[in-house]
Amino acid sequence: MTTRDLRDTAAAYALGAVDPAEQPALDALMARDENFRREVEAYREVAGLMAYAAPAVRAPGSLRDRILADATRVRPLASAGSRATPRPTASWTRAIPWLAAAACLTIAVLSQGRVSGARDAVVALQKELTETREELALKERTLTAFEGPEVHVVSLSESAGKPNARVFWNHTRNVFIVSAFNVPQAPKGKVYQLWAIAKGKNPVSMGTFDTDANGRATVIVPVGTDVAAIDFVDLCAMTLEPAGGSPQPTETPRLVGSWRHTD
C-alpha cells in the first residue's frame, strides 16, 4: 500500500475502523507524517463536535440524511498553534460515511437513557389504562347486576351501629353484589365470609371477599345452589374465616342484618 493510499484511510483510522493488518503501517505513518497526523486529528475533532451538535432523537427517515448533510458542510479544524487549516481533499469526501456512522452511534448512546425513560413511561401508562378499563368494566357489571324485578338488600352493621356493608341479592341474575366500606382489610391468611341464615337451619355460605387498604370493596359473587335452595332467608351475617372460607362460621358474626326488598 502506497503512502497516498494510507492517507486516504485517515478517516477510518481516526474512527478506529481500519483493518488490523494495516494498523502498524498507519501507526508508523501517524508518527512520521505531520500532514497525515493533522488530517486524522481533524477527523476526530469533527466526529466529536457532531456528537454534541446532533439532537438526541430524530425521525428514522430523516436522521441519516440530516447527518450526511451536516457532514458535507463541516471542514477540518486547525490544530493547536499557528498551523494552517488543511484544504479539503478527496479523502475527506470518502470519509463522510465513516463520520455519519460514528455520529449515529454517538446519538444512539446519548439518547438511550431518554428512550428508556420514555419506554418506562409508556409501560406505566399502559398499566394505568388497563387498571382503569378493569375498574370501569367492574362498575358496568355492578350496575347491570342491579337491574331486575327481584332484588333484595341487607345492611350489615354491628349492634345498633351504622352499616359497614350492604349486600344486594338479584334473584333474576342470580348474583350477590357486595359493597363494603369501613371494613378493615383482612389479616394475612384470613378472608371475610358471608352467610345466609334461615330460622331453624344452619348458616349457608354466600361466598368470600376482602377489602382494600382503605377498607372498601365492591364485588359480584354468584349465588350458590345451597343458598338458592333456601325457601326464605331471614338474616345475612359476616365473619372472619381462614383463607378459602369455612363450611360453617368459626366465630360470632361481626356484622349482621335483615333482608328486605328494594322496592
N, C-alpha and C positions, 0 to 999 in steps of 0.2 A: 504493500500500500504506500503510495507516494505521500509526501508532506501535504500536498494540496488535498488529497483525499482525507487525510487525517483532520485537516482544518474544517472540511465540510461536515465532519461529525461533531463539531463543537457543541451544538445544541443537545445532541443525545448524551454527550459526555457530561454536560452541565446538569442534566437530569438523572445521571447515573443509569442510563439505559443503553450502554454500549455492550458489544459482545465481549465476554470475559477475555477472549483471546486477544482482543485489541487493547485491553486496559493497560498493559505495561508500556506499549508504544505511545499511547496517549499521555500517560503519566510523564514519560520522558519528554514528550513534546511540550507538555504543560510547564515543565521545569526550565526548558531552554528557550522557548519561543514566546517572546513578550506579546506579540500580536495575537497568537492563539490563546494565551492566558487571558488577555483583556477581553477577547470575544466570549470566552467561556464565562468570565465574571459578569459580563453584560447580560448574557442569557439567564444566569442565576438570579441576578437582581430583578430583571423583568418578571420572571416567574414568581418571585416573592411579592412584587408590587401587585400583580394580577390577583393574587390570593386575597389581598386586602381591599382591592377595588371592586371585586365582583360581589353582587348581592348573594345572600345566603340561599335563597330559593328562587328558582325561575321555572316557568312552564317548560317541560321537557322539550317541546317542539322548537323553542327559541333559544334555549340555553347554549347549544353548540354554535349556532350562527352568530350570536352576540359575542361570544368569547373569541371566535375567529376574527370577527370584525375589529375587536379591540386590539388583538394581537398584531394585525397588519398596520395599525396606527402607531404602535409603540416603537421607539427607536432605542438602540443600546445606549446606556448611560455611561458617562465618562467615569473612569476610575479615579481614585483619590489623587490629589495633587493637581498639577497643571497639564496633565496628559490630555491630548485632544480626543474628542469622541470619534471612534472609527466610523467610516462610511458604511452604509448597509451593503452587504454582499449577497451573492446567490445563496450562500449557506443560511442566511437569515430567513429567506423565504422558505427554504426546505425545513427550517426548524419550527415553523408555525404549528404543525400538527403536534409536535412534542410539547410545546408550550401549552397548547389547548388541553392536551391530556393532563398535564400537571395541574393546570388551573381547575379542571373538572374534579380531580382528586381532592385538591385543597378545599374546594367548595363543599364537596360531599362530607369531608371531615368536619368542617366548621358548622355545617347545617345539621349534622347527625343529632346533636343534642336537641335542636329545635324540632326536628321531625319526630324524635322520640317523645318529646313533651306533647306535641300535637296528637300523636297516636294515643298516648295515655288519656288525653282529654276526650278523644272520640270514644274510647272504650268506656270511660266514666259516663258520658252522655248516653251511650247505648244501654248501659246498665240501668241508668235512671229512667230511660224511656221504657224499658222492659218492665221495671217495677211499677211505673205509672199505668201502663197498659193492664198489668195484672190487677192493680187496685181498682181501676175502672171496670174491668170485667167482673170482679167480685161485687162491686156496687150494683152493677146491672143485674147480675144473677139474684142479688138480695132483693132488689126492688121487684123483680119479676116473681120472686117467691111469695111476696105479699098478696099477689093477685089471686082471686078465687073466692067463691061464696062461703067457704067453710074455713075460717081462720080463728083460732083461739090464742089467747095470750096469757102469760103468767108473769107477774112481777116478783122477782126473788129478792128477799131482804132478810136482815137479821130481825129478831123480835122487835116489833114496833119501830123499826128503823126505816130509813129511806132506801128505796130499791137500789141494789147493786148490779142487777142484771134483769133482762127480760128475755123470755123465750116465746117465740111465735110458732104455732103449730098449724101449718097449712095442710088440711086434710085432703084437699084436691090434688095438690102436687106431692103430698106425702113427704114433706120435709119439715125440719125444725130450723128456725132462724134464731141463733143465739147472739144477743147483743149484751156484752158485759162492760161495765165501767166501774172504776174504783175497786177493782178486784186485783190484789197483788199477784204478780207473776208467780206461778207455782214453783216451789223449790226444785232443785235438780233431782230427777228420778221420780217426780210426782206429776200428777195431772188432775185437773178438775173433771168430775163426772156428774152428769145429770141423771135424775131418777124420776120415773113416773110412778106415782103412788096411788093405788086404789084401795078403798076400805076393805079390810079383811084379807088383803093379798100382799105378798112380798113385793118390795120395790123392784121395778124393772129398769134396766139401764137404757138411757136415751142416747148415750154417746159421751165422748170426752172432748175437752178443749183446753186451751190455755190462753192466757192474756199476754200482751206485750209488756215492755218495760214500763209503759205508762199505765198499766192496769186495765187496758182496753182490749176488746176482741169482738169481731163480727164474723161469724162462721155459719155455714149451712151444713146441717147434719141430716142424712137420710133417716127416715123413720123405720126402725127395725120391725120385723114381723112380730116379735114378742110384744112390743108396745101397741101395734096396730090391732092385735087380738084382744086387747082390753076393751070391755064394753064402755066403761066410763072411768076417766082418770080424775081424781079429786085434787091431788097436790103434785107439785114439782119441787124437787129438792136438789141441792148441790153439796157434794162432799169432795174432799181432797184424797185421792187414791194413788196407789203406785202406778208408775208409767204403764200404759196399756190398759188400765182400768181393772175393776174388780167385778166378780159375779154378783156380789152383794156389798152394801156400804160397810166400811170398816170403821166409821166414826159417826158421831151425831151430826146431822146435816148442819152446815154452816149457814146456808141460805135456804129459805122455803117460801112457797107462795101457792095460792089457789088459782086454778084455771078459770078463765071467763071468756065469753065470746067478744070479738072486737066490735061487732055491730051495736 
